[in-house]
């Protein structure tokens, strides 16, 4: 049983490595796009909007990092629960009937019969297929829960930023449009560019 679990160790680690690289790229892209929005705002010196975006960006990235950390921790737990040689793992539980059959063997030749039972179990393709099916279902549930949390954090981020764009626009346009004829157009352009950038963040994630 330990050998079979060990055989799955390398593919599991390779998969986790690929996922970690994808998560890192996701964070870098989100950070890059949010920085792009702030650069546009800073260029036009709309300080309150820039500060709001900086604050929400920090909160957003912290939330995503926590989701990623939780996901990696859940993967470690899933690996232990699924692929380890522990009797409490999915693999161990799937072998439980065969262990019971081994324990029922006694007397002359019982050792050979026990080994034959275990060899038969480990060569059973159905057993391996069921184990992989259980692992796939658990991984899918963990991934979907993580994706839902990322989407929730992203939607909240976009919602707050959208509100902030609208608030700054409504508060300042009326007050300053008469003093600066180009101000209204600038705010409209920046708000639109900011919303488009935030939508790109959402699409990447």
C-alpha positions, 0 to 999 in steps of 0.5 A: 500500500505504501508503494502505491501511495509513493507512486502517486507522490510525484504526479501530485507534487507536479500538479501542486507546483503547476497550481502554485505557479498559476496562482502566482501569475494570477496575483501578479496579473491582478496587481499589474492591472490594478497598478495600471488603474492607479497610474492613470488616476495619479496622472490626473491627480484625483487623490481621493480616488487614487487612495481609495483604489490603493486601499481596496487593492491592498485588501483585495490582494490580501484576500486573494492571498489568504484564499490561495494559502487556504487552498494550498493547505486544503491540498495538503490535507487532501493528499494526506487523507487520500494518498497516504498509507494511513488506515484513515486515508481514502486509500486505507479505507478502500483496503479495509475489507482486504485487511479484514480478510487477512485478519481472518486468516490463521493457521498453516500457510496463512501468511502466504494467503494474506500476501495473496489477498493484498497483492490481489487488492493492489492489482485490482483496477477497479479499486484504483479507479474508485480511489482516483474517482474519490480523489478527483471529486474531492479535488474538484470540490476544493477547487470550486470552493476556492474559485467561488471565494476568489470570485466573491472577493473580486466582485466585492472589489469591483463593486466598491471601486465602481461605487467610488468612481461614481461617488467622486464623479458625482461630487466633483463634476458639479462643483468644478465643471464650471471652473474647469470645462475639461474636468467633466470629460477627464473624470468620465474618461478616467472612470471609464478607464478604471472600470474597464481595467477592473473588468480585465482583472475580473476576467483574468481571475 
